[in-house]
């Protein structure tokens, strides 16, 4: 055997066994579950065997860090000081405490999920939520599935499988995570027919595309980007009129919408889902965990026949909601019907006056200045906060943030705060880290202070000149 392939000079011969390394990890941190120590040891030894040069004296340190990462529950709580109200990477809308409690109760007990208590027979899992959605939206019927991409998939499958779906080229959006409207249409078993150009589409473009194989006219809201300049698009009323004239159903993928009228707060007209339903589309699809402020869900609102077709689709069972989500959605919809929208954190953050945000930011700045003890510079600054979650592109809210400047740099400070016991997330702007007060929840200020104090207790964070 040649040297370096198992001979005496092969660095892999000195690697510890998985069992020995796991015991060392357990001794270094007795709080680690055994499975975490074993899994991290196995992974680290395998990596060192594959790349002997990485072994080094820090093998145990890397394994310990990995074991601690495995031991951390996921998803775990973080403080959102980014200013992005519906931050996709942070779980979008925060549930109201009442909604979270409803989900916990449903999960911790048996429920009448699919039981009619009056008759003792099997009941309708989605009947109650459907009734609430009808009351809120004014639609003839409604259905809830597990997210809005699923709602669109189900709508196309139910109304246009094996046929053509006509959509403007300017609305062929990618909705995040590389999921694109053309791919969803294809997976639903329909053929996409693109009309118009990227920046301009006219009603006549749709009309020319109609034929014996046309199954659906689709309008997609550009929820995560906007077009300006020499642009034109066909409004939903015109598309509905064309569909009625030619006997072709019309579906609008609204993406993000509300069931309470927030137009008075400056939100765009198209964000109010009941107004879109009233324009006559066969189905309007929207998310439950964005502007609506509830749990992840996809809502289909519209005509009775179209919703019934969606319910009959074999995909409906694969896309159905579980009892925890249904409980949280039920609570959220009842709160909206009862005029308690201010109990939903996402809606509260969107509607909160900037003066209240400024007062909270000022109090946070005072806390953080005490924790900083001069090691970082702390200041109060006005900022603009994005809605996020693929909602309302180009729309921003006035806000206030605490600005932190460290000699070691904003990026290093941001990275350190992400590793705090309660990770603190802000946004870097130039050489400063901004902690936006608009997205802070009750109790977050104390965690911000504790996280900063913990981070500043280690390393050099000299205040810049």
C-alpha positions, -999 to +999 in steps of 0.1 A: +000+000+000+014+034-009+020+062+016-010+084+020-035+055+013-036+039+046+001+037+054+018+049+085+018+085+072-018+086+064-034+113+087-066+094+088-050+067+110-051+092+139-088+100+137-108+092+168-136+066+166-171+079+164-178+065+199-148+082+214-156+116+199-192+113+209-182+107+245-159+137+244-187+159+231-209+147+259-183+155+284-177+190+270-215+197+271-235+175+293-267+191+282-264+176+247-288+148+238-269+116+231-282+114+196-268+149+188-233+139+200-233+107+181-247+122+148-222+151+150-193+128+157-202+105+128-206+134+104-173+151+116-153+119+114-167+112+079-157+147+067-122+143+082-117+110+064-129+125+031-106+156+036-077+147+059-063+182+057-093+195+075-088+173+105-065+196+126-068+202+163-103+218+159-120+186+149-137+183+183-146+220+182-163+217+149-181+185+160-193+203+192-206+232+172-225+208+149-239+189+179-252+221+194-267+231+161-285+197+160-298+202+195-314+235+187-351+231+180-362+241+145-378+264+137-366+284+166-376+318+178-358+349+165-363+386+169-374+403+137-359+438+137-355+438+099-386+460+094-400+435+069-434+427+083-440+396+062-404+382+061-406+349+042-374+335+057-387+343+092-421+326+087-441+355+073-471+366+094-468+360+131-499+343+145-521+362+170-517+346+205-553+335+203-547+317+169-516+300+183-535+289+214-563+275+192-538+255+172-521+242+204-555+231+218-564+213+186-530+195+186-533+185+222-567+169+221-591+150+199-613+173+178-645+172+157-623+177+126-645+155+104-674+147+126-709+161+126-717+161+163-755+165+156-758+133+135-727+114+146-719+109+110-687+120+091-686+157+087-670+183+064-634+192+074-636+225+056-672+234+060-668+258+089-638+277+075-656+279+041-686+296+058-664+321+075-646+329+042-679+334+024-691+358+051-658+378+049-654+379+011-689+379-003-680+350-025-706+323-033-683+296-020-648+292-006-622+265-001-589+265+018-558+244+010-522+244+023-507+275+004-515+298-025-493+279-050-515+249-041-546+270-046-535+280-081-525+244-089-560+232-078-578+259-097-560+251-130-565+213-124-602+217-117-611+241-145-585+235-173-568+201-171-559+189-206-568+223-221-551+257-226-546+284-200-542+319-215-519+344-195-501+376-203-463+374-207-460+402-183-476+380-156-454+349-159-439+355-124-416+334-103-432+333-069-401+324-049-380+293-044-378+289-082-415+281-084-429+297-116-464+301-129-457+282-161-444+252-142-474+252-119-498+253-149-478+225-166-480+203-134-517+209-133-520+192-167-527+223-187-510+239-217-498+275-213-506+300-240-487+333-236-501+365-250-489+401-254-454+412-247-434+415-215-445+451-209-477+455-228-508+432-231-541+442-246-576+427-245-573+418-282-543+397-274-565+375-252-593+374-277-570+362-305-557+334-283-592+320-276-601+287-293-618+254-289-591+242-264-592+273-242-600+262-207-591+293-186-581+329-187-556+335-159-546+369-144-516+368-120-508+397-097-472+408-099-468+404-062-430+406-059-420+431-086-435+461-105-435+474-140-432+511-148-429+532-179-443+521-213-466+494-199-502+482-203-523+454-189-558+442-190-579+447-159-598+420-142-633+435-152-624+434-189-610+399-186-642+387-168-663+403-195-644+385-222-647+352-203-684+356-200-688+365-237-669+334-248-679+310-220-644+306-205-638+307-168-615+334-153-591+329-124-571+356-106-540+347-086-540+376-062-511+362-043-514+384-012-546+400-002-566+411+028-602+403+039-606+436+057-604+469+039-570+485+045-572+509+016-577+537+041-542+530+054-528+535+019-527+499+008-533+495-029-568+489-042-560+454-055-550+442-019-587+440-008-598+405-019-636+410-015-634+438-040-616+415-064-643+388-059-670+413-066-655+419-101-668+385-111-639+361-115-648+325-112-620+321-086-597+344-067-567+328-050-547+343-022-525+335+007-535+332+043-501+340+059-494+373+042-516+404+043-545+383+058-523+378+089-531+341+096-514+307+092-500+294+059-529+286+037-542+291+002-577+304-002-600+300-032-629+324-033-655+326-060-684+310-078-701+280-064-696+258-094-659+266-096-653+259-059-673+227-062-651+216-091-620+223-070-633+203-041-640+173-064-604+172-077-583+143-065-556+169-057-579+185-031-571+157-006-533+160-012-534+197-006-558+198+023-552+215+056-543+198+089-563+204+121-537+227+136-537+251+106-575+249+104-578+258+141-555+288+137-573+299+105-607+295+121-596+318+150-581+344+126-612+346+104-635+349+134-614+377+148-617+395+114-655+390+114-658+403+149-638+435+142-607+424+161-582+428+133-559+447+157-552+415+175-534+401+144-497+411+147-491+415+110-521+439+105-512+458+137-476+463+124-489+475+090-514+499+105-494+513+135-489+550+133-453+560+128-454+581+160-459+549+180-431+532+162-408+561+169-416+560+206-408+523+207-376+528+188-365+556+212-371+534+242-351+506+225-322+530+217-320+539+254-319+502+264-292+494+238-271+524+247-269+511+283-260+477+271-234+490+246-215+510+273-198+530+246-185+500+227-208+507+197-225+539+187-262+540+191-286+564+173-322+568+164-329+571+126-360+574+104-362+545+078-387+530+054-400+494+061-410+470+034-442+448+037-423+418+023-436+383+016-441+390-021-467+416-011-472+451-024-440+457-045-429+494-043-450+500-012-431+510+020-440+522+055-425+550+074-406+536+104-378+542+129-348+521+137-320+520+161-287+524+143-256+505+156-221+513+144-192+491+155-155+495+147-155+458+138-181+465+111-218+462+106-217+428+089-196+412+117-220+427+143-250+413+124-234+379+121-227+378+159-262+388+168-275+360+147-257+336+170-271+351+202-292+329+225-322+346+210-310+354+175-315+391+166-321+399+129-316+435+116-305+448+082-272+462+072-271+496+055-236+508+046-215+506+077-244+505+101-267+478+114-304+489+116-328+474+141-363+485+129-388+489+156-419+484+134-416+446+134-408+442+171-433+422+192-441+427+229-411+415+249-386+417+220-369+448+234-357+429+264-343+402+242-326+428+219-308+442+250-298+408+263-285+397+228-264+428+223-250+426+258-240+390+253-224+397+220-205+427+232-191+408+261-169+389+237-145+403+211-134+438+201-163+461+193-146+495+195-168+524+186-157+539+153-143+575+153 
